[in-house]
Amino acid sequence: MTSLVSELLLLAYDDRTGRDRSGGFLEIGLGGAVVLELAIAGRLDVVDKRVQVVPGAPLGDPLLDERLAAIEADKPRTPKAVVERTAKKLKPVVLEQLVAGGVLRRERDKALGLFPFDRYLPNDPAAEAEAKARLGAAVDAARAEDARTAALATLVYALRLERAVFPDRKTGPTRKALKAIAEGSWAGDATRKAVEAAQAAVMAGVTAAVAASVAASS
């Protein structure tokens, strides 16, 4: 079974360009995916507005077990803070796993013929196709048949990926259906808040840079 973390990354990357379409917030989304995976597995809960680890056996997924151990070793934090901390340095790890597993292939390219960067293109499209099919059925019904599909819909909603995932659907009704599926998910809500906080921080930084530039030139 493809992990929720892998499914989200595959949906976020463009199959033709091999580039991330999340607007720079995919890593936070992946942190949310880890937290949702752990919650679905019954290993995380929220008590008094703080995330707590529920005792249990290892999940058998090195990435999930590693991040769960980090949450357990930390002090109790809000869901938003747990998502943010879990997300750190997560994107390259997931990309490397998918390349090693043959799901993606890495191609080296240069922007403007000068600046090297990596494209990540589908090598085995089955996992992404299956995820899109489940999401499409959930959007049509405005509800998900299982917790994993509901979690994936919640992440797509939090990252505003509906246009990238469903280019042939009208954005408004699609987003409305995703919101209906996402309601009630504490981990999904925490992911959305973390994304909004990051977006606000980026905007504040851009505004400060522009203000400093204007002041310097006047």
C-alpha positions as CSV (number, residue, x, y, z in Angstrom):
1,M,0.0,0.0,0.0
2,T,1.4,3.4,-1.0
3,S,1.7,5.7,2.1
4,L,-0.4,8.8,2.5
5,V,2.9,10.8,2.5
6,S,4.0,9.4,-0.9
7,E,0.5,9.9,-2.4
8,L,0.5,13.6,-1.4
9,L,3.9,14.1,-2.9
10,L,3.0,12.3,-6.2
11,L,-0.2,14.5,-6.5
12,A,1.8,17.7,-5.9
13,Y,4.4,17.0,-8.6
14,D,3.6,17.8,-12.2
15,D,3.9,14.7,-14.3
16,R,5.2,16.6,-17.3
17,T,7.6,19.1,-15.7
18,G,8.6,17.1,-12.7
19,R,8.2,20.2,-10.5
20,D,6.4,20.8,-7.3
21,R,3.1,22.6,-7.7
22,S,2.3,23.3,-4.1
23,G,3.7,26.9,-4.1
24,G,6.5,26.0,-1.7
25,F,4.4,24.5,1.1
26,L,4.6,20.8,0.2
27,E,6.9,20.0,3.1
28,I,4.3,21.3,5.6
29,G,1.8,19.2,3.9
30,L,4.0,16.1,4.2
31,G,4.3,16.8,7.9
32,G,0.6,16.8,8.1
33,A,0.5,13.6,6.1
34,V,2.8,11.9,8.7
35,V,0.6,13.1,11.5
36,L,-2.5,11.9,9.8
37,E,-0.9,8.5,9.1
38,L,-0.1,8.2,12.8
39,A,-3.5,9.3,13.9
40,I,-5.2,6.8,11.5
41,A,-2.9,4.1,13.0
42,G,-4.2,5.1,16.5
43,R,-0.8,6.3,17.6
44,L,-1.6,10.0,18.1
45,D,-4.5,11.7,19.9
46,V,-5.2,15.2,21.2
47,V,-5.8,15.7,24.9
48,D,-6.3,19.2,26.3
49,K,-5.3,20.8,23.0
50,R,-2.0,19.0,23.0
51,V,-0.9,16.0,20.8
52,Q,-0.1,12.9,22.8
53,V,1.5,9.6,21.7
54,V,-0.7,6.5,22.3
55,P,1.4,3.5,23.3
56,G,1.7,0.7,20.8
57,A,3.9,-1.5,18.7
58,P,6.2,0.1,15.9
59,L,4.3,0.6,12.7
60,G,7.1,-1.0,10.6
61,D,7.6,2.1,8.4
62,P,11.0,3.6,9.2
63,L,9.9,7.2,8.4
64,L,6.7,7.0,10.4
65,D,8.4,5.3,13.4
66,E,11.2,7.9,13.3
67,R,8.9,10.8,13.3
68,L,6.7,9.2,16.0
69,A,9.7,8.7,18.2
70,A,10.6,12.4,17.8
71,I,7.1,13.5,18.7
72,E,7.2,11.3,21.8
73,A,10.6,12.6,22.9
74,D,9.4,16.2,22.6
75,K,7.2,18.0,25.1
76,P,3.4,18.1,24.4
77,R,2.7,20.6,21.7
78,T,-0.3,21.9,19.8
79,P,-1.3,20.1,16.6
80,K,-0.1,22.9,14.4
81,A,3.3,22.9,16.1
82,V,3.6,19.1,15.8
83,V,2.9,19.4,12.1
84,E,5.5,22.1,11.6
85,R,8.2,20.2,13.5
86,T,7.4,16.9,11.9
87,A,7.7,18.5,8.5
88,K,11.3,19.6,8.9
89,K,13.7,18.2,6.2
90,L,10.9,15.7,5.2
91,K,10.5,16.5,1.4
92,P,14.0,15.2,0.3
93,V,13.6,12.1,2.4
94,V,10.3,11.2,0.7
95,L,11.6,12.1,-2.8
96,E,14.6,9.8,-2.2
97,Q,12.4,7.0,-1.1
98,L,10.2,7.2,-4.2
99,V,13.2,7.3,-6.5
100,A,14.8,4.3,-4.7
101,G,11.5,2.4,-5.0
102,G,11.3,3.1,-8.7
103,V,8.1,5.2,-8.4
104,L,9.8,8.4,-9.6
105,R,12.9,9.0,-11.6
106,R,15.3,11.9,-11.1
107,E,16.5,13.9,-14.1
108,R,19.1,16.7,-13.9
109,D,18.3,19.9,-15.7
110,K,19.4,23.6,-15.8
111,A,17.2,26.7,-15.5
112,L,18.1,29.3,-18.1
113,G,20.8,26.9,-19.2
114,L,22.8,27.9,-16.1
115,F,21.3,26.8,-12.8
116,P,21.1,23.1,-12.1
117,F,18.0,21.6,-10.5
118,D,16.3,18.2,-10.4
119,R,13.1,17.1,-12.0
120,Y,11.1,14.2,-10.5
121,L,9.1,12.4,-13.1
122,P,6.7,9.4,-12.9
123,N,8.4,6.1,-13.4
124,D,5.4,4.0,-12.2
125,P,2.2,6.0,-12.5
126,A,-0.1,3.4,-10.9
127,A,0.1,4.8,-7.3
128,E,-0.8,8.4,-8.4
129,A,-3.6,7.2,-10.7
130,E,-5.1,5.1,-7.9
131,A,-5.0,8.1,-5.5
132,K,-6.6,10.4,-8.0
133,A,-9.4,7.8,-8.7
134,R,-10.2,7.6,-5.0
135,L,-10.1,11.3,-4.6
136,G,-12.3,11.8,-7.6
137,A,-14.9,9.4,-6.3
138,A,-14.8,11.2,-2.9
139,V,-15.3,14.6,-4.5
140,D,-18.2,13.3,-6.6
141,A,-19.9,12.1,-3.4
142,A,-18.6,14.9,-1.1
143,R,-17.6,12.2,1.3
144,A,-14.9,9.5,1.6
145,E,-15.4,5.8,2.0
146,D,-12.3,5.3,4.1
147,A,-10.1,7.2,6.5
148,R,-7.1,7.3,4.2
149,T,-9.0,8.9,1.3
150,A,-10.5,11.4,3.7
151,A,-7.1,12.2,5.0
152,L,-5.7,12.7,1.5
153,A,-8.7,15.0,0.6
154,T,-8.0,17.0,3.7
155,L,-4.3,17.5,2.7
156,V,-5.3,18.5,-0.9
157,Y,-7.7,21.0,0.6
158,A,-5.1,22.4,3.1
159,L,-2.5,22.9,0.4
160,R,-5.0,24.2,-2.2
161,L,-4.0,21.6,-4.7
162,E,-7.4,21.0,-6.1
163,R,-6.7,22.8,-9.4
164,A,-3.4,20.8,-9.9
165,V,-5.0,17.5,-9.1
166,F,-8.3,18.1,-10.9
167,P,-7.6,20.5,-13.8
168,D,-10.7,19.4,-15.7
169,R,-13.1,20.1,-12.8
170,K,-14.5,23.5,-11.7
171,T,-12.4,24.7,-8.8
172,G,-15.3,26.1,-6.6
173,P,-17.4,23.0,-6.3
174,T,-14.3,20.8,-6.0
175,R,-13.0,22.8,-3.1
176,K,-16.4,22.8,-1.5
177,A,-16.5,19.0,-1.6
178,L,-13.0,18.7,-0.3
179,K,-13.9,21.0,2.6
180,A,-16.9,18.9,3.5
181,I,-14.7,15.8,3.6
182,A,-12.0,17.6,5.6
183,E,-14.3,19.0,8.4
184,G,-13.6,17.5,11.8
185,S,-10.0,16.4,11.1
186,W,-7.7,17.9,13.8
187,A,-4.5,17.0,12.0
188,G,-5.9,18.4,8.7
189,D,-6.9,21.6,10.4
190,A,-3.5,21.9,11.9
191,T,-1.9,21.4,8.5
192,R,-4.0,24.2,7.0
193,K,-3.1,26.5,9.8
194,A,0.6,25.7,9.5
195,V,0.4,26.5,5.7
196,E,-1.5,29.7,6.4
197,A,1.2,30.7,8.9
198,A,4.0,30.0,6.5
199,Q,2.2,32.0,3.7
200,A,1.8,34.9,6.1
201,A,5.5,34.7,7.0
202,V,6.5,34.7,3.3
203,M,4.3,37.7,2.6
204,A,5.7,39.6,5.6
205,G,9.2,38.9,4.4
206,V,8.4,40.1,0.9
207,T,6.7,43.2,2.2
208,A,9.7,44.0,4.4
209,A,12.1,43.5,1.6
210,V,10.1,45.8,-0.7
211,A,9.9,48.5,2.0
212,A,13.6,48.3,2.6
213,S,14.3,48.6,-1.1
214,V,12.0,51.6,-1.5
215,A,13.6,53.3,1.6
216,A,17.1,52.7,0.2
217,S,16.3,54.2,-3.2
218,S,14.6,57.3,-1.8
